[in-house]
Amino acid sequence: MPDPVNDMAKSWKEAKECAAREGLPHVYHDCDAEVYGACRPGETQGSFSEGTFVEHRCICMPANLSPEELETKERKFHLDNPDW
């Protein structure tokens, strides 16, 4: 049986590979869970706590950007939003 936690991407590069494999248009970095992945527009990432869904802080971008572009844009976002 697949383990969804250990199957998560660990970088923008791996997230892009997931997006290509699954035919998904976006990639994300879940900053709360420290994982990357691929998603559809509007999908939220999070976890359940005592039966309530808690949305995580994620940076989502188009999967057609290169890993370097994704890293640069994320770095700029964090510089521009240090309290996020």
C-alpha positions in Angstrom: 0.0 0.0 0.0 1.4 3.5 -0.9 2.6 5.7 1.9 1.3 9.2 1.0 3.7 11.0 3.4 6.9 9.3 2.2 5.7 9.6 -1.5 5.6 13.4 -1.3 8.1 15.3 -3.3 11.1 16.8 -1.5 11.9 19.6 -4.0 10.5 21.7 -6.8 12.2 19.4 -9.3 10.4 16.3 -7.8 7.1 18.3 -7.7 7.5 19.0 -11.5 8.1 15.3 -12.1 4.9 14.5 -10.2 2.9 17.1 -12.2 4.2 15.7 -15.5 3.5 12.1 -14.4 0.0 13.0 -13.1 -0.9 15.5 -15.8 -1.4 18.3 -13.3 -0.9 22.0 -14.1 0.4 23.3 -10.8 3.2 22.5 -8.3 3.3 23.6 -4.7 5.5 23.8 -1.6 3.5 23.1 1.6 5.5 25.3 4.0 3.8 23.9 7.1 4.5 20.2 6.3 7.7 20.9 4.4 6.7 18.8 1.4 6.2 19.6 -2.3 3.7 18.2 -4.7 1.4 18.7 -7.8 -2.2 19.9 -7.8 -5.2 21.2 -9.7 -6.2 24.8 -9.6 -8.0 25.7 -6.4 -6.9 22.6 -4.5 -6.0 23.2 -0.9 -3.4 21.3 1.1 -3.7 20.6 4.8 -4.4 18.1 7.5 -7.1 17.0 9.8 -7.0 17.8 13.5 -9.7 16.4 15.7 -12.0 16.0 12.6 -11.4 19.5 11.4 -9.5 20.3 8.2 -6.7 22.8 8.8 -5.4 24.5 5.7 -1.6 24.7 5.3 0.3 27.7 4.0 1.4 26.8 0.5 3.1 28.4 -2.4 1.5 27.3 -5.6 2.8 28.0 -9.1 2.4 26.8 -12.7 4.2 23.5 -13.4 5.7 24.9 -16.6 8.2 27.0 -14.8 11.7 25.5 -14.3 12.9 24.4 -10.9 15.2 27.3 -10.8 12.4 29.8 -11.6 10.3 28.2 -8.9 13.1 28.5 -6.4 13.8 32.1 -7.3 10.1 33.1 -7.1 9.7 31.4 -3.7 12.8 33.0 -2.4 11.5 36.4 -3.5 8.1 35.8 -1.9 9.8 35.0 1.4 11.9 38.1 1.2 8.9 40.2 0.4 6.8 38.5 3.1 9.0 37.8 6.1 6.2 37.3 8.5 4.2 34.9 6.4 
